[in-house]
Amino acid sequence: MLVPLTRKTFEQLIPTVATSDQYRYYWGKFSDVLKRALISAVAVLTIVLINVFAHNDGDPLFLLIGITAGLYWFWGPVLLASLRNMECRRYPYSGLWQGRVLDVYITEEVVGEEETVNKKGELMIVENLEQRINLEVGDKTGFVTEIQAPLRRHHQGVSRGQVAVMLVMSYQEDLGKIVKSSDIYLPTVNLWVSDYPYLRRDAFIEAINQVRSSRKKSKQGQSSDMRFS
């Protein structure tokens, strides 16, 4: 099932400014915070040197730029998430897609490499592996797509045949060609499968309920396609 959404609803689901979930995603690990802190320190030092050589002591513009650069470690995740959201918002059309889980399996993927020295003093490359869940979903029209995400404990509740709902995006008004999709929501078990949390999840669940209610009213006495059971 595929239900077109208005532009207003689409922009509510993927806002311009980063959500709290998106901010946490880009906040990253302690090493990521250290990298941003280093960038902030270098940026502030550069601005101070430019200020000294330009003899602009006390210039409020340099002060403002310096404070902004110094806080990059804090607001950097907002910038990165907002830019990623803008990539989605460039698609003019969107829809609410419903299908089912066709397959689910676990793989180990290389997520990074580290250089280390062994006991003999030899330089070695160590691959960092991460277990990831692979979810393949599809519908009766033959549309099939796959999403991969870091494996979490709650993913134990995912199984074949479950109803899957997601936001899809297209350049075509009739959504004839889907070019991008969001995180996947499994309403029967109230689980999300995603790497990056594209959606405002509360708004997405509300949109699902609104579509379900609308379809029930228009098809009173008949079984609804949006029945999540």
PyMOL commands that set and color helices and strands:
alter all, ss='L'
color gray80, all
select helices_A, chain A and resi 7-13+20-27+30-54+60-70+72-89+153-157+201-218
alter helices_A, ss='H'
color red, helices_A
select strands_A, chain A and resi 2-5+93-117+123-138+144-150+163-170+178-186+191-193
alter strands_A, ss='S'
color yellow, strands_A
deselect
rebuild
show_as cartoon
